[in-house]
Amino acid sequence: MTAALSPNTPVIVGIGFHQEKIEDPAASRDPVGLMIESVRAAAADAGSAALLPAIQSVTVPQGMWEYRNPGKMIADALGCPGAKSILAGLGVLQLQLLSDLCNAIAAGEREVGVVTAGEAKYRRLRSTITGIPVADAAPEGLPSPDVHQTSTDMWCSDLESKRGLTSPVEFFAIIESALRHARGITIERHRDDLAALYSAFSKVAAQNEHAWFRDPREVDEIRDATPKNPMLAFPYTKRHASQWNVNQAVAILVCSVGKARTLGLDPSRWIYPLSAVHSKHVVAPAQMKDLASRLGTVVVGERALALAGVTRKDLVASELYSCFPAAIQSFAKDLAIPAECPWTVTGSMAFFGGPFNNASVEGAAALAEHLRNGKGRRVGLVSNLSGIFSKMACAIMSNEPGPNGYQFEDVTAEVAAANPPLPIAEDYVGPATIAGYTVVFQGGSPSHAIAYCDVPGGARTVVRSSTPALLDALMREEAVGKTVQVAADGDFAL
């Protein structure tokens, strides 16, 4: 079947994971060192060290490090100093890095490239705990990256910032309340369901050799707040959240079919990217019309499946973005993932590990590895979000070529035309209806509530209250859909 493929067809030929769970921070590699090892592992996985000097581009998403040009550092270490160095800043969809490489190969502009990413926050944590200093490599004289992709998209609206919304967990907890209300279940039932879902994820991670946390967690260990599992933003405890204190790196080597044949790579191990679709239409969280559903996800998912020439019934696995429970549930809902299709093969960012700004690269690699294991045709889907769930991407891949080859589409304009942001009513006073809310915890105790409220005329406002009785009520009984009174200072009361 591969004989009929265009020589410019992109194929994933090598997948490399590298992690170091070392207590002595001085014995651990820095992030670039981890990435170098992951690319070497990917070449070994592909079965050819000749891939390394043949690499023509090294793409890296920005992490919590300050390397000027990590792609160049990696290329120099691997013996491909002429490779194009590409650095993707925060806000750039992580799956875009892979689709950009596939697009370049399909266009005949490149034959071999690698996407690699890594973090060493556990090393930094151990340095703080032990007092042993560590430093990331910082060679002098490095040029700027050949390509530096950046994003200037807004994080949130001015009113959200004014009300003190400061952390992603708070935004996603608000979305979570809207998902709960859409299901029509009680708060206690909802908390039970979330804990059961994440307990199941922890068991998936326990079976994944690349996962950072491999201890299965029981439902009550996730649901209920303890000193080691504090409540962050109701109903989320720490074990619902992405865990970024990891030393992890990953690499995905992509070749043209023509180059893979020239190198004599084993086609039985190739994974075929069938389609990639993204939307970069940005809407501030408070201005999202339906907090429980995203039109962008629906459009991206439908288009990705259509371009790949597959249906949902063909999916044997998915890796849905899982920074917080609202993300993975929303993706599953809007993509209409079949009940028999797992939502994660990693075990989620809470247990597999969620290295800053590159968890989707880890997820794509893990899904590719999963698709290799098994008999017959195997198709999987990986999703990604950015901008507090405003931008999104989906990719479909398989262990067999698809009927349409590799396909890519940007649906930003289509989504933007059908999904305008709601207007913000910053100075509104009067009755309003809660669309979503959370209670934020600080130091183990409830601090304040934040709510998005719909006001007469179709606009939305953002309110905040620290009234203890209100905070208690919001955590006992569903408040989405209830009427509140908004005061001139932005406070509110049921």
Secondary structure per residue as TSV (DSSP state, phi and psi in degrees):
chain	resnum	aa	ss	phi	psi
A	1	M	-	360.0	-32.5
A	2	T	G	-72.8	-17.3
A	3	A	G	-63.4	-28.9
A	4	A	G	-86.8	-2.7
A	5	L	S	-71.0	144.6
A	6	S	-	-61.9	140.2
A	7	P	T	-62.7	-17.1
A	8	N	T	-91.9	5.7
A	9	T	-	-65.2	125.7
A	10	P	E	-77.0	137.8
A	11	V	E	-136.5	140.1
A	12	I	E	-80.6	118.5
A	13	V	E	-108.8	-21.1
A	14	G	E	-145.5	139.7
A	15	I	E	-128.9	128.0
A	16	G	E	-129.3	130.1
A	17	F	E	-118.1	142.4
A	18	H	E	-146.3	130.1
A	19	Q	E	-141.8	153.3
A	20	E	-	-134.2	108.4
A	21	K	-	-102.3	72.9
A	22	I	-	-111.1	129.7
A	23	E	S	-70.6	-32.3
A	24	D	-	-83.7	109.0
A	25	P	G	-62.4	-29.4
A	26	A	G	-68.5	-19.8
A	27	A	G	-91.5	-4.1
A	28	S	S	-96.1	146.9
A	29	R	-	-73.6	156.4
A	30	D	-	-80.4	174.4
A	31	P	H	-56.2	-43.7
A	32	V	H	-63.1	-39.7
A	33	G	H	-60.7	-40.1
A	34	L	H	-63.8	-42.6
A	35	M	H	-64.9	-40.9
A	36	I	H	-57.8	-44.5
A	37	E	H	-65.9	-34.7
A	38	S	H	-69.4	-36.0
A	39	V	H	-68.0	-41.0
A	40	R	H	-59.8	-40.4
A	41	A	H	-64.8	-36.9
A	42	A	H	-66.1	-40.2
A	43	A	H	-64.4	-41.1
A	44	A	H	-64.5	-38.8
A	45	D	H	-63.1	-36.3
A	46	A	H	-73.2	-20.3
A	47	G	T	90.1	20.2
A	48	S	-	-155.5	113.5
A	49	A	T	-69.2	-15.8
A	50	A	T	-66.5	-14.0
A	51	L	H	-65.7	-34.8
A	52	L	H	-61.6	-52.6
A	53	P	H	-69.5	-13.6
A	54	A	H	-87.4	-7.7
A	55	I	-	-62.3	129.3
A	56	Q	-	-106.3	-11.8
A	57	S	E	-153.3	142.7
A	58	V	E	-123.8	115.0
A	59	T	E	-109.1	131.0
A	60	V	E	-133.6	129.0
A	61	P	E	-79.0	142.2
A	62	Q	-	-58.2	134.5
A	63	G	-	-117.3	-160.5
A	64	M	S	-90.5	47.6
A	65	W	S	-137.6	170.4
A	66	E	-	-123.9	32.5
A	67	Y	-	-62.7	137.0
A	68	R	S	-70.1	-42.4
A	69	N	-	-149.9	75.8
A	70	P	H	-62.9	-33.7
A	71	G	H	-59.9	-40.2
A	72	K	H	-67.9	-42.1
A	73	M	H	-59.7	-42.4
A	74	I	H	-68.1	-44.7
A	75	A	H	-61.1	-42.5
A	76	D	H	-61.6	-41.8
A	77	A	H	-68.8	-27.9
A	78	L	H	-95.3	-3.2
A	79	G	T	85.5	24.6
A	80	C	-	-130.2	60.4
A	81	P	T	-62.7	-19.4
A	82	G	T	-86.6	-0.4
A	83	A	S	-64.1	142.2
A	84	K	E	-66.6	131.1
A	85	S	E	-99.1	127.9
A	86	I	E	-126.9	126.2
A	87	L	E	-118.5	124.7
A	88	A	E	-107.6	120.5
A	89	G	-	-76.3	175.1
A	90	L	T	-60.5	140.9
A	91	G	T	94.7	-14.6
A	92	V	S	-81.6	126.5
A	93	L	-	-55.4	128.9
A	94	Q	H	-63.8	-36.3
A	95	L	H	-70.0	-18.7
A	96	Q	H	-63.1	-31.1
A	97	L	H	-61.3	-41.7
A	98	L	H	-72.6	-42.1
A	99	S	H	-68.2	-35.1
A	100	D	H	-60.9	-42.0
A	101	L	H	-65.7	-45.0
A	102	C	H	-61.7	-40.2
A	103	N	H	-61.4	-41.4
A	104	A	H	-66.0	-38.9
A	105	I	H	-69.7	-43.3
A	106	A	H	-62.4	-31.0
A	107	A	T	-83.0	-2.3
A	108	G	T	79.5	13.4
A	109	E	S	-86.0	-16.7
A	110	R	-	-148.7	154.5
A	111	E	S	-113.8	-32.2
A	112	V	E	-141.5	132.5
A	113	G	E	-150.3	163.4
A	114	V	E	-135.1	139.7
A	115	V	E	-107.5	123.7
A	116	T	E	-137.3	151.4
A	117	A	E	-153.8	150.4
A	118	G	E	-166.2	155.2
A	119	E	E	-138.7	154.3
A	120	A	E	-136.6	48.5
A	121	K	H	-70.2	-28.2
A	122	Y	H	-64.5	-38.4
A	123	R	H	-58.8	-44.3
A	124	R	H	-65.4	-40.9
A	125	L	H	-62.0	-45.9
A	126	R	H	-64.8	-31.7
A	127	S	H	-64.6	-42.6
A	128	T	H	-64.6	-42.7
A	129	I	H	-68.7	-42.6
A	130	T	H	-89.6	-19.2
A	131	G	-	78.8	7.6
A	132	I	-	-86.6	117.6
A	133	P	-	-72.5	145.4
A	134	V	-	-135.8	157.6
A	135	A	-	-144.6	145.4
A	136	D	-	-81.0	147.2
A	137	A	-	-57.4	137.4
A	138	A	-	-143.7	69.7
A	139	P	-	-62.7	143.0
A	140	E	T	-82.5	155.3
A	141	G	T	80.9	9.9
A	142	L	-	-70.3	136.2
A	143	P	-	-74.0	170.2
A	144	S	-	-68.1	159.2
A	145	P	-	-57.9	149.7
A	146	D	S	-62.2	-36.4
A	147	V	E	-133.9	128.0
A	148	H	E	-124.1	100.6
A	149	Q	E	-81.3	131.4
A	150	T	-	-130.8	164.5
A	151	S	-	-135.6	131.0
A	152	T	-	-110.5	15.8
A	153	D	-	-64.1	147.6
A	154	M	-	-68.0	149.1
A	155	W	S	-81.4	-44.3
A	156	C	S	-159.5	177.6
A	157	S	-	-76.6	163.0
A	158	D	H	-61.2	-35.5
A	159	L	H	-69.4	-39.2
A	160	E	H	-60.6	-43.3
A	161	S	H	-63.2	-41.7
A	162	K	H	-62.7	-33.0
A	163	R	T	-83.2	-1.2
A	164	G	T	89.8	19.1
A	165	L	-	-71.7	112.7
A	166	T	-	-122.0	-18.1
A	167	S	-	-129.9	143.4
A	168	P	H	-54.1	-35.2
A	169	V	H	-61.1	-31.5
A	170	E	H	-70.8	-43.4
A	171	F	H	-60.7	-46.8
A	172	F	H	-70.7	-29.2
A	173	A	H	-67.2	-33.2
A	174	I	H	-66.3	-45.0
A	175	I	H	-59.7	-39.6
A	176	E	H	-57.5	-40.8
A	177	S	H	-64.0	-35.5
A	178	A	H	-69.0	-37.2
A	179	L	H	-64.6	-40.8
A	180	R	H	-61.3	-46.4
A	181	H	H	-63.5	-39.1
A	182	A	H	-63.5	-30.6
A	183	R	H	-79.7	-19.3
A	184	G	T	71.3	35.2
A	185	I	-	-113.8	163.6
A	186	T	-	-75.5	164.0
A	187	I	H	-62.0	-43.3
A	188	E	H	-66.4	-42.1
A	189	R	H	-62.2	-40.3
A	190	H	H	-62.5	-44.3
A	191	R	H	-64.0	-37.9
A	192	D	H	-62.9	-44.4
A	193	D	H	-64.9	-42.6
A	194	L	H	-62.0	-43.7
A	195	A	H	-65.8	-38.9
A	196	A	H	-66.3	-39.9
A	197	L	H	-60.9	-47.0
A	198	Y	H	-76.1	-27.1
A	199	S	H	-63.3	-41.3
A	200	A	H	-64.0	-39.5
A	201	F	H	-61.7	-40.3
A	202	S	H	-62.6	-30.6
A	203	K	H	-74.1	-30.9
A	204	V	H	-65.8	-45.9
A	205	A	H	-61.4	-35.3
A	206	A	H	-61.7	-24.8
A	207	Q	T	-96.7	0.5
A	208	N	-	-103.6	115.8
A	209	E	T	-63.9	-18.2
A	210	H	T	-92.8	-4.9
A	211	A	-	-71.8	146.7
A	212	W	S	-77.9	-44.2
A	213	F	-	-107.4	115.8
A	214	R	-	-118.3	21.8
A	215	D	S	-99.3	115.7
A	216	P	-	-59.4	141.2
A	217	R	-	-112.0	134.9
A	218	E	-	-80.6	165.3
A	219	V	H	-56.4	-47.3
A	220	D	H	-69.8	-23.0
A	221	E	H	-70.4	-20.5
A	222	I	H	-100.4	-42.5
A	223	R	H	-67.1	-45.4
A	224	D	S	-98.9	139.8
A	225	A	-	-73.6	136.6
A	226	T	B	-139.6	170.1
A	227	P	T	-55.5	-33.3
A	228	K	T	-89.9	-7.8
A	229	N	B	-137.4	64.7
A	230	P	-	-68.1	152.9
A	231	M	E	-70.0	132.5
A	232	L	E	-102.2	-59.9
A	233	A	E	-146.2	115.0
A	234	F	T	-51.9	130.8
A	235	P	T	-98.4	22.3
A	236	Y	E	-89.5	125.3
A	237	T	E	-94.8	175.7
A	238	K	G	-58.1	-35.4
A	239	R	G	-77.8	-1.1
A	240	H	G	-89.0	-11.5
A	241	A	S	-100.3	154.4
A	242	S	-	-58.8	136.1
A	243	Q	-	-109.5	114.1
A	244	W	-	-105.0	1.2
A	245	N	-	-82.2	72.1
A	246	V	-	-132.2	157.9
A	247	N	E	-112.0	90.9
A	248	Q	E	-137.3	144.4
A	249	A	E	-143.8	157.2
A	250	V	E	-145.1	153.8
A	251	A	E	-143.7	140.2
A	252	I	E	-123.2	114.5
A	253	L	E	-93.4	126.2
A	254	V	E	-121.1	133.5
A	255	C	E	-124.3	161.0
A	256	S	E	-75.2	151.6
A	257	V	H	-57.4	-39.1
A	258	G	H	-60.6	-44.2
A	259	K	H	-69.9	-39.0
A	260	A	H	-61.6	-38.7
A	261	R	H	-67.0	-42.9
A	262	T	H	-59.7	-38.3
A	263	L	T	-80.3	-5.1
A	264	G	T	70.9	30.7
A	265	L	-	-74.7	145.1
A	266	D	-	-70.3	111.4
A	267	P	G	-67.1	-17.3
A	268	S	G	-70.2	-12.1
A	269	R	G	-105.7	0.4
A	270	W	-	-73.8	144.8
A	271	I	B	-117.7	131.4
A	272	Y	E	-100.0	115.2
A	273	P	E	-67.0	117.3
A	274	L	E	-90.3	-39.5
A	275	S	E	-157.4	156.5
A	276	A	E	-145.8	132.8
A	277	V	E	-139.2	138.5
A	278	H	E	-141.1	158.3
A	279	S	E	-128.1	130.2
A	280	K	-	-114.0	24.7
A	281	H	-	-72.9	117.8
A	282	V	-	-100.4	127.7
A	283	V	-	-131.9	130.1
A	284	A	-	-60.0	145.0
A	285	P	G	-51.1	-43.9
A	286	A	G	-66.9	-18.1
A	287	Q	G	-99.7	7.3
A	288	M	-	-76.9	122.8
A	289	K	S	-61.5	-47.8
A	290	D	-	-115.4	105.2
A	291	L	T	-68.7	-21.6
A	292	A	T	-91.5	-4.2
A	293	S	-	-151.2	151.1
A	294	R	-	-127.1	117.2
A	295	L	H	-58.0	-37.9
A	296	G	H	-58.8	-40.9
A	297	T	H	-64.2	-43.4
A	298	V	H	-59.9	-48.6
A	299	V	H	-65.4	-45.9
A	300	V	H	-60.4	-44.6
A	301	G	H	-66.1	-46.8
A	302	E	H	-60.9	-42.8
A	303	R	H	-68.5	-38.8
A	304	A	H	-63.3	-43.2
A	305	L	H	-64.4	-44.0
A	306	A	H	-63.9	-44.0
A	307	L	H	-64.9	-34.2
A	308	A	H	-76.9	-16.5
A	309	G	T	73.1	32.0
A	310	V	-	-128.8	170.1
A	311	T	-	-121.0	172.0
A	312	R	G	-60.7	-32.3
A	313	K	G	-65.3	-19.7
A	314	D	G	-78.3	-16.3
A	315	L	E	-72.7	125.0
A	316	V	E	-98.8	-16.6
A	317	A	E	-164.8	158.2
A	318	S	E	-140.1	159.4
A	319	E	E	-129.2	94.6
A	320	L	-	-91.0	141.3
A	321	Y	-	-59.4	134.8
A	322	S	-	-137.3	40.9
A	323	C	S	-58.4	-36.4
A	324	F	S	-146.6	161.6
A	325	P	H	-55.4	-35.2
A	326	A	H	-60.9	-34.6
A	327	A	H	-65.9	-52.6
A	328	I	H	-69.0	-36.3
A	329	Q	H	-67.4	-40.9
A	330	S	H	-65.7	-43.2
A	331	F	H	-60.3	-46.3
A	332	A	H	-61.1	-39.9
A	333	K	H	-68.4	-51.5
A	334	D	H	-75.1	-27.1
A	335	L	T	-86.0	-7.2
A	336	A	T	53.7	50.7
A	337	I	-	-65.6	128.6
A	338	P	-	-60.6	151.3
A	339	A	T	-60.3	-31.6
A	340	E	T	-82.7	-4.4
A	341	C	S	-96.6	117.9
A	342	P	-	-59.2	144.9
A	343	W	S	-81.2	-21.7
A	344	T	-	-147.4	141.3
A	345	V	S	-107.2	-12.6
A	346	T	S	-85.7	-34.2
A	347	G	-	106.2	7.4
A	348	S	-	84.1	162.4
A	349	M	T	-68.1	-16.5
A	350	A	T	-74.5	-27.3
A	351	F	T	-124.1	-40.1
A	352	F	T	-64.9	-33.1
A	353	G	-	116.7	141.2
A	354	G	-	-125.2	67.9
A	355	P	-	-55.2	139.2
A	356	F	T	-54.7	121.7
A	357	N	T	64.8	22.1
A	358	N	T	-148.8	18.5
A	359	A	H	-63.9	-29.2
A	360	S	H	-73.2	-26.1
A	361	V	H	-68.5	-43.2
A	362	E	H	-59.2	-43.6
A	363	G	H	-64.5	-42.2
A	364	A	H	-63.8	-40.7
A	365	A	H	-65.4	-43.3
A	366	A	H	-64.7	-38.7
A	367	L	H	-66.4	-42.3
A	368	A	H	-59.6	-43.1
A	369	E	H	-62.6	-40.8
A	370	H	H	-63.4	-39.6
A	371	L	H	-68.4	-24.0
A	372	R	H	-69.1	-28.4
A	373	N	S	-92.3	109.7
A	374	G	S	135.9	171.4
A	375	K	S	-105.9	154.7
A	376	G	S	75.7	-172.6
A	377	R	-	-72.1	132.0
A	378	R	-	-131.9	125.0
A	379	V	E	-122.2	137.0
A	380	G	E	-135.7	161.9
A	381	L	E	-127.4	136.8
A	382	V	E	-124.6	139.0
A	383	S	E	-123.2	162.5
A	384	N	E	-153.1	147.6
A	385	L	E	-133.0	164.8
A	386	S	E	-154.6	164.8
A	387	G	T	64.7	44.9
A	388	I	T	49.5	53.6
A	389	F	T	66.0	35.7
A	390	S	T	-100.9	-47.1
A	391	K	E	-94.2	146.6
A	392	M	E	-151.1	157.2
A	393	A	E	-145.0	152.2
A	394	C	E	-136.4	144.8
A	395	A	E	-132.7	141.2
A	396	I	E	-112.1	134.3
A	397	M	E	-139.4	161.8
A	398	S	E	-152.7	161.1
A	399	N	S	-83.7	-0.4
A	400	E	S	-130.5	150.2
A	401	P	-	-61.6	151.2
A	402	G	-	-95.2	167.2
A	403	P	T	-68.3	-21.4
A	404	N	T	-108.9	10.0
A	405	G	-	67.5	-152.2
A	406	Y	S	-94.3	134.2
A	407	Q	E	-131.3	145.0
A	408	F	E	-136.8	145.0
A	409	E	E	-151.2	141.7
A	410	D	E	-105.0	117.1
A	411	V	-	-106.8	20.9
A	412	T	H	-55.1	-48.1
A	413	A	H	-63.6	-40.1
A	414	E	H	-64.3	-44.4
A	415	V	H	-67.5	-42.0
A	416	A	H	-61.6	-39.5
A	417	A	H	-66.1	-31.0
A	418	A	H	-99.6	-2.3
A	419	N	-	-139.3	64.0
A	420	P	-	-70.2	149.8
A	421	P	-	-72.6	148.4
A	422	L	-	-69.9	146.8
A	423	P	-	-70.1	151.5
A	424	I	B	-98.7	130.5
A	425	A	-	-104.9	87.0
A	426	E	T	-69.3	-38.0
A	427	D	T	-104.6	21.4
A	428	Y	-	-66.8	139.7
A	429	V	-	-133.1	130.6
A	430	G	E	137.6	-165.7
A	431	P	E	-73.7	145.0
A	432	A	E	-151.4	164.0
A	433	T	E	-114.0	128.1
A	434	I	E	-68.0	126.4
A	435	A	E	-98.8	-25.8
A	436	G	E	-174.9	152.6
A	437	Y	E	-161.1	167.1
A	438	T	E	-151.7	163.6
A	439	V	E	-112.7	120.9
A	440	V	E	-89.4	135.2
A	441	F	E	-105.4	143.5
A	442	Q	E	-137.9	128.5
A	443	G	T	61.9	29.2
A	444	G	T	84.9	0.3
A	445	S	E	-126.5	150.9
A	446	P	E	-63.6	130.1
A	447	S	E	-103.0	-51.8
A	448	H	E	-163.2	162.5
A	449	A	E	-109.7	143.6
A	450	I	E	-123.0	134.8
A	451	A	E	-137.9	142.2
A	452	Y	E	-92.9	130.4
A	453	C	E	-128.8	135.8
A	454	D	E	-85.3	133.6
A	455	V	-	-113.9	158.2
A	456	P	T	-54.8	136.3
A	457	G	T	101.9	-7.4
A	458	G	S	99.3	1.9
A	459	A	-	-91.5	176.2
A	460	R	E	-133.6	146.7
A	461	T	E	-126.1	168.4
A	462	V	E	-124.3	129.2
A	463	V	E	-127.2	163.5
A	464	R	E	-148.0	141.9
A	465	S	E	-147.6	147.2
A	466	S	-	-116.7	14.9
A	467	T	-	-67.0	116.8
A	468	P	H	-54.9	-43.3
A	469	A	H	-63.7	-36.4
A	470	L	H	-67.8	-44.1
A	471	L	H	-59.5	-42.6
A	472	D	H	-63.4	-43.1
A	473	A	H	-63.8	-39.8
A	474	L	H	-65.7	-24.5
A	475	M	H	-93.5	-6.4
A	476	R	H	-102.5	-38.8
A	477	E	S	-130.9	142.8
A	478	E	-	-58.0	131.5
A	479	A	-	-113.7	-12.2
A	480	V	T	-61.8	131.3
A	481	G	T	93.2	-9.5
A	482	K	-	-86.5	156.6
A	483	T	E	-89.9	136.9
A	484	V	E	-126.3	164.2
A	485	Q	E	-108.5	122.2
A	486	V	E	-95.9	127.4
A	487	A	-	-91.3	169.8
A	488	A	T	-64.4	-27.0
A	489	D	T	-90.5	6.7
A	490	G	S	88.4	1.3
A	491	D	-	-75.2	166.1
A	492	F	E	-150.2	160.4
A	493	A	E	-146.1	144.5
A	494	L	-	-69.3	360.0
